[in-house]
Amino acid sequence: MSIKVENITKLYGDQKALNDVSFEVNSAEIVGFLGPNGAGKSTMMKILTCFIPQTAGKASVCGYDVTEESIEVRKQVGYLPEHNPLYLDMYVKEYLEFIAGLHHVKNVKQRIAEMIEITGLQVEQKKKIGALSKGYRQRVGLAQALIHDPKVLILDEPTTGLDPNQLAEIRNLIIAVGKQKTVMLSTHIMQEVEAMCDRVIIINKGEIVANDETKTLQNSQVQNGYFIIVEFDKPTSKSALKNIQGVTEAKNTKDNVWQLEVHSTDDIRPHVFQFAVSSGLAVLMLNKEEQKLEDVFKQLTKK
């Protein structure tokens, strides 16, 4: 067990940022830690990385207690905070050498070269950090989090400021790292969670509201059912679509495109085609799809 959190509560004065939070993260698992702004994500990550103490409860990383054995915890963890703190007057290599020294890394030059290649900093490696774009500063932050070869990576908004090409590269890096290390990351980009994470933990108002495998969670809000996306050549109505056998809800998403919610394991596509024929409509597109993680997130955090 790489991360174990037991009944953690954190108070800021009278405000309760975390309320009796418990969860576990296994070795070589990529877990998305999600929640709205102010839900307690960063607070939890700061407790796990020994930056702030909890008010009550226990937490451990790789078997080391975050309160009693904080130095050992820091050796096991690579941390990229939400607001990436860098020394802007340092050159990229100079900064990574400084961080490597703090961690007593052996073969420093070799390790720096590896980090620069892994995080795609080759082109910018001779620049001062202050001259880098936000995306490249994120890469430097990832490099410093990885340079001491930690067993656990805790990444708070790691893809902030990246363009689509950079985002894909960092996503692939995190997936590759996750095969050997435990990765816990927070992000507001749900597509990234769907692409990277084995499991999702959702926190809202300081409490865990979901903790399950990504695919299971996507299907949890429509039990024993699914969604169909259908496009007709002409307008129709929500009430008419809800009369189709098996359809429990209909949502107009764009022009003549509808999302049909089906609470059944039966294939209702024949019924949709029959409806179209009887209504004088042509079906231009018909797809069966899973519920998006973004929809699940909205449902769980608005309750």
C-alpha positions in Angstrom: 0.0 0.0 0.0 1.7 3.2 -1.1 -0.8 5.8 0.4 -3.1 5.2 3.3 -5.4 7.9 4.7 -7.5 7.2 7.8 -10.1 9.6 9.1 -8.2 12.8 8.2 -9.8 16.1 9.3 -8.3 19.5 8.7 -9.5 22.7 10.2 -8.5 26.3 9.2 -10.0 28.1 12.2 -13.7 27.3 12.1 -13.6 26.2 8.5 -13.4 22.4 7.9 -11.4 21.8 4.8 -11.4 18.0 5.2 -13.9 16.0 7.1 -13.1 12.4 8.2 -11.5 11.5 4.8 -10.2 7.9 4.3 -8.8 6.2 1.2 -6.0 4.0 0.0 -3.8 4.0 -3.1 -2.0 0.9 -4.3 1.5 0.5 -5.7 1.8 1.2 -9.5 -1.6 2.7 -9.7 -2.6 6.0 -11.3 -5.4 7.7 -9.3 -7.2 10.8 -10.2 -8.1 13.0 -7.2 -10.9 15.2 -8.4 -13.1 17.9 -7.0 -14.4 21.5 -7.5 -12.3 24.4 -6.5 -12.1 24.6 -2.7 -13.1 21.0 -2.2 -9.9 20.1 -0.2 -7.7 18.5 -2.9 -4.7 20.6 -2.4 -5.0 20.5 1.3 -5.0 16.7 1.2 -1.9 16.7 -1.1 -0.1 19.1 1.2 -0.8 16.8 4.2 0.5 13.7 2.3 3.7 15.6 1.3 4.2 16.9 4.9 3.8 20.6 4.1 1.0 21.0 6.6 -0.2 18.9 9.5 -3.7 17.4 9.8 -6.0 18.3 12.7 -7.0 14.7 13.3 -6.6 11.3 11.8 -3.6 9.4 10.3 -1.9 9.2 7.0 1.1 7.2 5.7 3.2 7.0 2.5 5.0 3.8 1.8 4.4 2.8 5.4 5.9 6.0 6.9 3.7 8.2 9.0 3.4 11.7 7.7 3.6 13.2 11.2 6.1 11.0 12.9 8.4 10.1 10.0 8.1 13.1 7.7 11.7 13.0 6.5 11.3 9.4 5.3 8.0 10.4 3.6 9.7 13.2 1.7 12.3 10.8 0.4 9.6 8.6 -1.1 7.6 11.4 -2.7 7.9 13.5 -5.8 5.6 16.5 -5.6 4.5 19.1 -8.2 2.3 21.6 -6.4 -0.5 23.6 -8.1 1.5 26.8 -8.1 4.8 25.5 -9.4 7.5 27.2 -7.2 10.7 27.7 -9.3 13.8 29.8 -8.9 13.3 32.0 -12.0 16.9 33.3 -12.0 18.4 29.8 -12.2 19.2 28.0 -15.4 17.3 24.8 -16.0 20.3 22.5 -15.5 21.5 24.6 -12.5 18.1 24.3 -10.8 17.9 20.5 -11.4 21.4 20.1 -10.0 20.3 22.1 -6.9 17.3 19.8 -6.4 19.4 16.7 -7.0 21.8 17.9 -4.3 19.0 18.3 -1.8 18.0 14.7 -2.4 21.6 13.4 -2.4 21.2 12.0 -5.9 24.2 10.0 -7.2 25.4 10.4 -10.8 23.9 13.9 -10.9 24.9 14.8 -14.4 23.5 11.5 -15.8 20.3 11.9 -13.9 19.8 15.5 -15.1 20.3 14.4 -18.7 17.7 11.6 -18.2 15.2 14.1 -16.8 15.7 16.6 -19.5 15.1 13.9 -22.2 12.1 12.4 -20.4 10.4 15.7 -19.9 11.3 17.1 -23.3 13.4 20.0 -22.1 16.2 19.5 -24.6 15.5 22.7 -26.6 15.2 24.9 -23.5 17.8 23.4 -21.2 20.3 26.2 -21.6 17.8 29.0 -20.7 17.0 30.6 -17.4 13.7 29.3 -16.0 12.3 32.9 -16.0 12.6 32.9 -19.8 10.5 29.7 -20.2 6.9 29.5 -21.2 4.4 28.3 -18.7 4.3 24.9 -20.4 8.0 24.4 -20.1 8.0 25.6 -16.5 5.6 22.7 -15.8 8.1 20.4 -17.5 10.8 21.7 -15.2 8.5 21.1 -12.2 7.9 17.5 -13.4 11.7 17.0 -13.8 12.4 18.1 -10.2 9.6 15.8 -8.9 11.1 12.8 -10.7 14.8 13.5 -10.3 15.3 11.5 -7.1 13.4 8.5 -8.5 10.6 8.6 -5.9 8.2 5.7 -5.3 5.2 8.0 -5.2 4.3 11.0 -7.4 1.8 13.6 -6.2 0.9 16.0 -9.0 -1.4 18.9 -8.5 -2.7 20.2 -11.9 0.3 18.8 -13.8 -1.0 19.7 -17.3 -1.7 23.4 -16.5 -0.5 25.7 -19.3 0.4 22.9 -21.8 -0.6 23.1 -25.5 -2.3 20.0 -27.0 1.0 18.5 -28.2 2.8 19.1 -24.9 -0.3 17.7 -23.1 -0.1 14.5 -25.0 3.6 14.1 -24.3 3.2 14.7 -20.6 0.2 12.3 -20.5 2.3 9.6 -22.1 5.1 10.3 -19.6 2.7 10.0 -16.6 1.3 6.7 -18.0 4.8 5.4 -18.4 5.8 6.5 -14.9 2.6 4.9 -13.5 3.7 1.4 -14.6 6.4 1.5 -12.0 5.4 4.2 -9.5 2.2 5.3 -7.6 0.8 8.4 -9.1 -1.9 10.6 -7.5 -2.9 13.6 -9.6 -5.5 16.3 -9.6 -6.8 18.0 -12.7 -9.9 19.7 -14.1 -9.5 18.1 -17.5 -11.7 15.1 -17.4 -10.5 13.7 -20.7 -7.0 13.4 -19.2 -8.4 11.4 -16.2 -10.3 9.1 -18.6 -7.1 8.6 -20.6 -4.6 8.1 -17.7 -6.3 7.0 -14.4 -7.0 3.5 -13.2 -9.2 4.8 -10.5 -10.9 8.1 -9.5 -11.5 9.6 -6.1 -13.9 12.6 -6.1 -14.0 14.9 -3.1 -16.7 17.6 -2.5 -16.8 20.0 0.4 -14.1 18.1 2.2 -15.8 14.7 2.0 -15.2 11.7 -0.4 -18.3 11.3 -2.6 -16.9 8.6 -5.0 -14.0 6.2 -5.0 -14.0 3.6 -7.8 -12.4 2.4 -11.0 -12.8 5.0 -13.8 -15.0 2.8 -16.1 -17.2 1.7 -13.2 -17.7 5.2 -12.1 -18.6 6.3 -15.6 -21.4 3.8 -15.7 -22.5 4.2 -12.0 -25.1 7.0 -12.6 -27.0 5.0 -15.2 -27.2 1.6 -13.6 -27.8 -1.3 -16.0 -28.1 1.2 -18.8 -26.4 3.3 -21.3 -26.7 6.4 -23.6 -27.5 6.6 -27.3 -26.6 9.6 -29.4 -29.0 10.0 -32.4 -29.2 12.6 -35.1 -32.4 13.1 -37.2 -32.8 15.0 -40.4 -35.7 17.1 -39.0 -36.7 18.4 -35.5 -38.6 16.2 -33.1 -39.7 16.6 -29.4 -38.4 15.4 -26.1 -41.9 14.0 -25.2 -42.1 12.0 -28.4 -38.6 10.5 -27.9 -39.4 9.5 -24.3 -42.3 7.4 -25.7 -39.7 5.1 -27.4 -39.6 1.8 -25.5 -36.7 1.8 -23.1 -35.9 5.5 -23.2 -36.2 7.2 -19.8 -34.7 10.6 -20.6 -34.0 12.7 -23.8 -31.7 15.7 -24.0 -31.3 17.9 -27.1 -27.5 18.6 -27.4 -27.3 20.3 -30.7 -29.7 21.1 -33.6 -31.4 17.7 -34.3 -28.9 15.7 -32.2 -30.4 14.0 -29.1 -28.9 12.1 -26.2 -31.2 9.3 -25.1 -30.8 7.7 -21.6 -31.7 4.0 -21.5 -32.2 2.2 -18.2 -32.0 -1.3 -19.7 -29.5 -3.7 -21.1 -31.7 -4.4 -24.1 -30.7 -3.0 -27.5 -33.3 -0.3 -28.3 -31.9 0.7 -31.7 -34.6 -1.1 -33.6 -37.2 0.9 -31.6 -35.4 4.2 -32.5 -35.5 3.3 -36.2 -39.2 2.3 -35.9 -39.9 5.7 -34.3 -38.1 7.5 -37.1 -40.1 5.7 -39.8 -43.4 6.3 -38.1 -42.5 10.0 -37.5 -41.3 10.6 -41.1 -37.7 11.1 -39.9 -34.4 9.9 -41.3 -31.7 8.7 -38.9 -28.4 10.4 -39.9 -26.3 9.1 -37.0 -26.8 6.6 -34.2 -24.1 5.8 -31.6 -24.1 4.0 -28.3 -21.8 5.7 -25.8 -20.7 5.5 -22.1 -21.5 8.4 -19.8 -18.7 10.9 -19.7 -16.7 11.3 -16.5 -17.5 15.0 -16.6 -21.2 14.2 -16.4 -20.6 12.0 -13.3 -18.5 14.7 -11.7 -21.2 17.3 -12.2 -23.9 15.0 -10.7 -21.8 14.1 -7.7 -20.5 17.6 -6.8 -23.8 19.4 -7.3 -25.7 17.3 -4.8 
